[in-house]
Amino acid sequence: MPGPLDFRFLLGHALQISLISFFQYLQAIIVTAATLLYATGVYRIRCRVGHERVVARSQTLAFTVAAILFVVTLSQPVDDIADASFSAHP
């Protein structure tokens, strides 16, 4: 068991926490970028061709729900539950 002044342990723990937060931020950036690109593309297509001709509202809603579920599934509280229970793994 490392002592309270074991700097290698503290540094390793800090590095682990910073990597976790880095990946959470990276995940948020990727999902946000994908959602914005999708929304921009849908908007452009609807302006040129017309509403409901290329991308239905249900498809846009399905993409939005999938992006939200992706973020929720990979969030820290669900990850903690998955670590405790194998049946909770996504």
C-alpha positions in Angstrom: 0.0 0.0 0.0 1.5 3.3 -1.0 2.2 5.9 1.7 0.6 9.3 1.7 3.7 11.0 0.3 4.4 8.4 -2.4 4.7 10.9 -5.3 4.8 8.1 -8.0 1.4 6.9 -6.7 0.0 10.5 -6.7 1.4 11.3 -10.1 0.0 8.0 -11.5 -3.4 8.7 -10.0 -3.4 12.3 -11.3 -2.4 11.1 -14.8 -5.2 8.5 -14.7 -7.8 11.1 -13.8 -6.5 13.5 -16.4 -6.7 10.8 -19.1 -10.3 10.0 -18.1 -11.3 13.6 -18.3 -9.4 14.0 -21.6 -11.3 11.1 -23.1 -14.6 12.5 -21.8 -13.9 15.9 -23.4 -12.8 14.2 -26.6 -16.0 12.2 -26.7 -18.1 15.3 -26.1 -16.2 17.2 -28.9 -16.6 14.3 -31.4 -20.4 13.8 -30.7 -21.0 17.6 -30.8 -19.1 17.9 -34.1 -20.9 15.0 -35.6 -24.3 16.4 -34.5 -23.4 19.9 -35.9 -22.3 18.5 -39.2 -25.4 16.4 -39.5 -27.7 19.3 -38.6 -25.9 21.5 -41.1 -26.2 18.9 -43.9 -29.9 18.3 -43.1 -30.5 22.1 -43.1 -28.8 22.6 -46.5 -30.6 19.7 -48.1 -33.9 20.9 -46.8 -33.3 24.4 -48.1 -32.4 23.1 -51.6 -34.8 20.3 -52.1 -37.6 20.8 -49.6 -38.7 19.4 -46.4 -39.3 15.7 -45.9 -38.0 14.8 -49.4 -34.6 13.6 -48.5 -34.3 13.2 -44.8 -37.4 12.7 -42.8 -37.9 14.2 -39.4 -38.0 10.8 -37.8 -34.5 10.1 -39.2 -33.3 13.4 -37.7 -34.9 12.5 -34.4 -33.4 9.0 -34.5 -29.9 10.5 -35.0 -30.4 12.9 -32.1 -31.6 10.2 -29.8 -28.7 8.0 -30.7 -26.2 10.7 -30.1 -27.7 11.4 -26.6 -27.7 7.7 -25.8 -24.1 7.4 -26.9 -23.1 10.2 -24.5 -25.2 8.8 -21.6 -23.8 5.3 -22.1 -20.2 6.4 -22.0 -20.7 8.9 -19.1 -18.9 8.4 -15.8 -21.8 7.3 -13.6 -22.8 4.5 -16.1 -19.1 3.6 -16.4 -18.9 3.2 -12.6 -22.0 1.0 -12.6 -20.5 -1.1 -15.5 -17.3 -1.6 -13.5 -19.3 -2.9 -10.6 -21.7 -5.1 -12.6 -20.7 -7.0 -15.7 -24.3 -7.1 -16.9 -24.3 -3.3 -17.2 -21.6 -3.2 -19.8 -22.7 -1.6 -23.0 
